[in-house]
Amino acid sequence: MTERSGSLTRVFIARLAGLVVFDPNGDQVGRVRDVVIMLRLGNQQPRVLGLVVEVLPRRPIFIPMTRVTSIEAGAVMTTGTVSLRRFEQRAAETRVIAELLDRSVTLIETGATVTVTDVAMERTRTRDWLLTKVAVRTHEGGRVRRRGVTHVVDWDAVRGLSLSENDQGAANLLAAFDQLRPADLAGVIHDLSEKRRAEVAAALDDERLADVLEELPEDEQVEILATLESERAADVLEAMGPDDAADLLAELSQEEAERLLALMQPEEAEPVRRLLSYSENTAGGLMTTEPVILPPSATVAEALAHVRNPDLSPATASQVYVCRPPTDTPTGRYLGIAHLQRLLREPPATLVSAVVDTDIAPLGPDVPLHQVTSYLATYNLVAVPVVDDDDRLLGAVTVDDVLDHLLPEGWRDSDQVTTGQPDAAG
């Protein structure tokens, strides 16, 4: 099923069908039925979005690739909670096994018509999965050869699998801007009509839409969320950071917010509910409930492995919070901070408990915004821990969270922010 290509693992998708999917406890979730991708314009390699997994009783669900920890010869391992809502294919999505296999395509070099027998995906160094190879069988005399050599070629060596430049609709727009960062794609969506925004939101996968919503003004977040079906809206809220989800729900009526919270997975909704219990301009209302937390028995090597996660913001990755178990917020007793710079100077086998900084006093959840700002500035910090009266870590306030609340209303509408270019007059 897999081939080693440098430091990457190549997986041929047709051979995934029927593999058992396990959760972190080793319990069976279901079996793989297909792989969902987003095609791109021209010969760009498509991005793999996730797996369609069949669970009992014959219900297809979707597991994002961000929840897949490994793919081995006989099983797929996942991490975290998976949604058991029925999979519904969206406009910009393509299923590999159902839609690409057995398709006739053209070899660009020779012009020969061939049939796709399999497609391979590879994991990149940024942890994305891309389609990179195509296995094809040649035609002879107008018929597909049932025997003979199957050729494996690069994705860009065939024509007929990518989006056409003439395609219309949201899928084409998304393919054109697929390489944009969420903040830049949010700037593009901001300039679209209300109808077009709804089309793009419907076509985006949950993870990508969640990232984009976090970068949009609150009124546009509410507008887009209102265009989604209730269960889809709950899925997107689950994909958002708890602090961003709480900020968005705070803009809704109490009845609507509670209805969406009830549709979310309980373990995903619980930290959002906690955040909603704090006033907006306090440490509790500003914090994220998902900083990097490790027990004192963890090593420096383990800490560095956690902060290498590319999904973490630089501010979140700059510090590891050391706490007694349990390490999910609210944690056991908070012990201190292990700063990234200190971790980089220590031998990998050193325990994080040996490099903990206990001089940075944590804040309480009711500390107001102006005191949080002063604290970060006074001690030259990019994040500060937040604890309760029992010294349990509740979360951390990062400098980007603070800036979001200090900048003037409407700052996201600035052309200078969207393009990253200075004003002509400047």
Rosetta blueprint (number, residue, H / E / L):
1 M L
2 T E
3 E E
4 R E
5 S E
6 G L
7 S L
8 L E
9 T E
10 R E
11 V E
12 F E
13 I H
14 A H
15 R H
16 L H
17 A L
18 G L
19 L L
20 V E
21 V E
22 F E
23 D L
24 P L
25 N L
26 G L
27 D L
28 Q E
29 V E
30 G E
31 R E
32 V E
33 R E
34 D E
35 V E
36 V E
37 I E
38 M E
39 L L
40 R L
41 L E
42 G L
43 N L
44 Q L
45 Q L
46 P L
47 R E
48 V E
49 L E
50 G E
51 L E
52 V E
53 V E
54 E E
55 V E
56 L L
57 P L
58 R L
59 R E
60 P E
61 I E
62 F E
63 I E
64 P E
65 M H
66 T H
67 R H
68 V E
69 T E
70 S E
71 I E
72 E L
73 A L
74 G L
75 A E
76 V E
77 M E
78 T E
79 T L
80 G L
81 T L
82 V L
83 S L
84 L L
85 R L
86 R L
87 F L
88 E L
89 Q L
90 R L
91 A L
92 A L
93 E L
94 T E
95 R E
96 V H
97 I H
98 A H
99 E H
100 L H
101 L L
102 D L
103 R L
104 S E
105 V E
106 T E
107 L E
108 I L
109 E L
110 T L
111 G L
112 A L
113 T E
114 V E
115 T E
116 V E
117 T E
118 D E
119 V E
120 A E
121 M E
122 E E
123 R E
124 T L
125 R L
126 T L
127 R L
128 D L
129 W E
130 L E
131 L E
132 T E
133 K E
134 V E
135 A E
136 V E
137 R E
138 T E
139 H E
140 E E
141 G L
142 G L
143 R E
144 V E
145 R L
146 R L
147 R L
148 G L
149 V L
150 T L
151 H E
152 V E
153 V E
154 D E
155 W H
156 D H
157 A H
158 V E
159 R E
160 G L
161 L L
162 S L
163 L E
164 S L
165 E L
166 N L
167 D L
168 Q L
169 G L
170 A H
171 A H
172 N H
173 L H
174 L H
175 A H
176 A H
177 F L
178 D L
179 Q L
180 L L
181 R L
182 P H
183 A H
184 D H
185 L H
186 A H
187 G H
188 V H
189 I H
190 H H
191 D L
192 L L
193 S L
194 E H
195 K H
196 R H
197 R H
198 A H
199 E H
200 V H
201 A H
202 A H
203 A H
204 L L
205 D L
206 D H
207 E H
208 R H
209 L H
210 A H
211 D H
212 V H
213 L H
214 E L
215 E L
216 L L
217 P L
218 E H
219 D H
220 E H
221 Q H
222 V H
223 E H
224 I H
225 L H
226 A H
227 T H
228 L L
229 E L
230 S H
231 E H
232 R H
233 A H
234 A H
235 D H
236 V H
237 L H
238 E H
239 A H
240 M L
241 G L
242 P H
243 D H
244 D H
245 A H
246 A H
247 D H
248 L H
249 L H
250 A L
251 E L
252 L L
253 S L
254 Q H
255 E H
256 E H
257 A H
258 E H
259 R H
260 L H
261 L H
262 A H
263 L H
264 M L
265 Q L
266 P H
267 E H
268 E H
269 A H
270 E H
271 P H
272 V H
273 R H
274 R H
275 L H
276 L H
277 S L
278 Y L
279 S L
280 E L
281 N L
282 T E
283 A H
284 G H
285 G H
286 L H
287 M L
288 T E
289 T L
290 E L
291 P L
292 V E
293 I E
294 L E
295 P L
296 P L
297 S L
298 A L
299 T E
300 V H
301 A H
302 E H
303 A H
304 L H
305 A H
306 H H
307 V H
308 R L
309 N L
310 P L
311 D L
312 L L
313 S L
314 P H
315 A H
316 T H
317 A H
318 S L
319 Q E
320 V E
321 Y E
322 V E
323 C E
324 R L
325 P L
326 P L
327 T L
328 D L
329 T L
330 P L
331 T L
332 G L
333 R E
334 Y E
335 L E
336 G E
337 I E
338 A E
339 H E
340 L H
341 Q H
342 R H
343 L H
344 L H
345 R L
346 E L
347 P L
348 P L
349 A L
350 T L
351 L E
352 V H
353 S H
354 A H
355 V L
356 V L
357 D E
358 T L
359 D L
360 I L
361 A L
362 P L
363 L E
364 G L
365 P L
366 D L
367 V L
368 P E
369 L H
370 H H
371 Q H
372 V H
373 T H
374 S H
375 Y H
376 L H
377 A H
378 T H
379 Y L
380 N L
381 L L
382 V L
383 A E
384 V E
385 P E
386 V E
387 V E
388 D L
389 D L
390 D L
391 D L
392 R E
393 L E
394 L E
395 G E
396 A E
397 V E
398 T E
399 V H
400 D H
401 D H
402 V H
403 L H
404 D H
405 H H
406 L H
407 L L
408 P L
409 E L
410 G L
411 W H
412 R H
413 D H
414 S L
415 D H
416 Q H
417 V H
418 T H
419 T H
420 G L
421 Q L
422 P L
423 D L
424 A L
425 A L
426 G L
